[in-house]
Amino acid sequence: MEALQRKAAPSDREDESLIRLEHIGKSYDATEVLRDVSLNIQKGEFVSVLGPSGSGKSTLFNIINGLVPTDRGTLRVNGEIGYMQQKDLLLPWKSVLDNIVLPLDLKGLDKKASRLKAESLIDRVGLRGYEHRYPSQLSGGMKQRASFLRTFLASGEIMLLDEPFGALDSITKGGMQTWLLEVQEALNVTILFITHDIEEAIFLSDRIYVLSSRPGGVKQEIVVGFHGENKRERLLAAELLRLKEAIKALL
């Protein structure tokens, strides 16, 4: 099938690698969670990690973040990482703007400059008019937009998104997916995205790493090669259904 391709990391682009994992392994006591995982993320890419529950996707992100040590293998990160989880984790007693700049405040940066930077990006994420409200006054999608901007300000280069739309209803989720592509293009950010939704991975991604069930290992690396210049056209393309069936066969 043409849409399902293997792709080796191109040697002439190695200088653009922001994240590189080589033969990563991780166990908790007697339980092996990850086995021989190798990933390579290039600058400006949108790459998804797709796998069944329990395949070690979140553990993989925690290793990349430095929250969990590896047992085997090597990890190289060239840039500052921001990590956004499925739960928005906004503090209910702080305004949207104060939540967004919280990582910068914790770093001890100038508060006025931090807020001016956040204000300059409020329109980009569609939160103009909501910046002085509280999380309880926002919809689920708006909370995720605030969380995304907070993560972006904390990193500015590499964003790890762990099933950020998993708790949203299907209509809101579809809108947020399209919004995410628009914001990635506008901000020129590199995204590594966890999902168990095959169609979501195909729609959003330049490449997909498909993990096996525990212990998680890379079963296949897939280049999503159709409608790369306008990913919105993928939703109506026959290639999406063919690739979805091919990925289902891997899982």
N, C-alpha and C positions, 0 to 999 in steps of 0.2 A: 504494500500500500504506500503510495507516494507521500501521503501526509504524515506517515509514521516513520521517522528517520532517526538514526543514531547520529550523534555529533560529538566529535572529539574537540577538546578545547584548542582553538587555533593558536599555533606557536607564535604567529606574528602579532597576536593581541595580548600576550601574556602580561605586557606592561600595563594593560588596562584592567587586570584582574583586581577586583576589590575584595573578594572573598575566595579563598581556595582551601578546600579540605581534601586531605589525601589519606585514604585508608583508615578512617576514623572508626574506632570501636569503643563501646561503652557498656558496662554491666553494673547492675545493682545487686550486690550479694551474689546469689547464684543465677540471677536472671539476666541473660544477655539481651540488651535493648537495641543496640546498633552494631552492625557487623560490616566492616570494610566499606565505609561510605566515602565516596569521593565526589565533590562538587566544585564547580568553578563558576563564579559570577562575575560578569564583565560590567564595566561602567555603563550606566544608562539602561541596563537590561531590566526586564520584568520576568522573573523566574519563579515558577511555582514548585513546591514540594507537595506531591499528591500521594496519599496512601491511606490504608484503612486505619481505623482506631487501634491504638496500641502499637503502631509501627515505629514509634520513636520520633515523630516529627517535632514535638515540643522539646524533647530532650536535645535534639539536634540544634534547635534555636538557642537553647540555654548554653550549649557548648560554644556556639558562635559568639554569644554575648559575653562569654567568660564567666557565667554563673555556675557552670558545672565543668569540672576537669575531664579531659579525655583519658581513657585507659590506654588507647593505642592510636597511632597516627599523628598527623601534623595539621595544624590550623594556621593560616595566614590571613590577616585582615588588614587591608590598606585603606583606612578611613575610620571615621567615627560612626558608630552604630546607634540607631534609635530602635526601640522595641515596642511594638503596639500589640496588646493582647486582645482577645475577643471581648472581654469586659472593658468598658471605657475607663474605669478607675478614676473618674472625676471626683474631686472632693465636694460634697454637697453644700458645704458652708462657704465655698469660694465662688466668685463670679466666673463666667466662662473665660474671660480674659485672664483672670488670675490663675485659673487652672492651666491655661495654655502656656503661660510664662513660668510656671512652677519650676521646671528643670533648670531654667536660667537663673531663677532666684536662688535655688539650692547650690548652684555653682558660684554664687556670690557676685554675679555680674550686675552692672548698673541697672537698677530697676526701671528707670525712665527710658533708657535705651532699649531694654528688653521689650517694654510695652509698645514703644514706637515700632519696633521690628515686627511684633505680632500684629499690630494695627495695620501695617502695610500689607499684610497677607490675608487679613480677614475677608476681603472681597473674593480672593482666590478660592476660599473654601466655602463661600456662600453663607457666612455667619454675620454679615453686616446687619446691625440692628439687634443682635442677640448677645453681643460681647459683654454686656453688663447684666445679663440675666443669670439665673442659677441653673445648674444641671436639671433640677426637677421641672424646669419650665421648657425643656427641650425635648424634641422627639428623639427616638432611638438613632435615626440617621444623623441628626444634628450633633448628638453626643459623640458619635464616631468621627464626625468631621473635626470637632474640637480636639478629640484625642489624636487624630492624625496630625493636625497642625502642631500640637504639643510635641509629638514624636519627631516631626520634621525639624522643629526648632532645636530639639535636643541633639540632633545628628547633622542634618543638612546634606548628608551624602548617601548613607545606606540605611534603608528602613526594613526591618523585619516585621512582617504583619502576620500574626497568628490567628487565622480564621476570624478576621475583624467583622465580617458580615454574617457570621453563623447564627446570631440571635435575632436577625432582622426578618421581617416578613418578606415574601417573594417580590412584591412590588417595590418596597423600599430597597431591598437588596439589589435589584436590577438597576435602579437609579444610582445607587452608590458605586456599583461597579463601573458604570459609564463615567461617573464623576471622578473616580480614582484614576482612570486612564487620562482624563483631561488634566488633572492636577499633576500627575507624573510628567506629562509632556511640558506643562507650564513651568514646573520647578526643576526639571531635569534631574530627577532623583532615581537612584537605583533601588529596586524593590525585590526582596525575597519573601515569598508569600506562601503560607501554609493553608491548605484546604483539603477537604475530602470530597469536594464537589467537582466532578469531572468537567462538566460544562463550564463552570466558572474558571477553572484552570485553562481550558482551551481558549475561552473568550479573552482572558486578560494577558496571557503569557506569550513571551518570545520563545521560551523553552520550558519544558516540564521534566522534573525528575520524579519518576514513579518508584515508590518504595514498596518493598514486600512487607508482608505481615511479620510480626516479631520473630526473630530479631530483624529489625529494619535494615535492608540493604537496597542499593539502587538496582532495580530490575531493568530499567531502561531510561535513557535520556532521549527526550523527544523534542524535535524542532517543530514549532507550530509555524509552518511556512506559508500559509495562505492569508491573504488580506492583512499583511503586516503593516501597511501604511494606513489602513483604516480598519481597526479591529472591530468596530461596530458592525461592519458588513459580515463578520463571521457568524453572527446570530442567525442569519438567513441562508447561510451557505451549506450545501450538501456535504462539504468536507467536514463540517463540525460533527455531523451525525456519524460519518464513517470513522473519524478519529475517536469519537466517544466510544463506539463499539470496540475499536481496537484496544483502547485503554482498559475498558471493562474486562476484556479477555486476559489482560495482564494481572488484574487484581484478584 
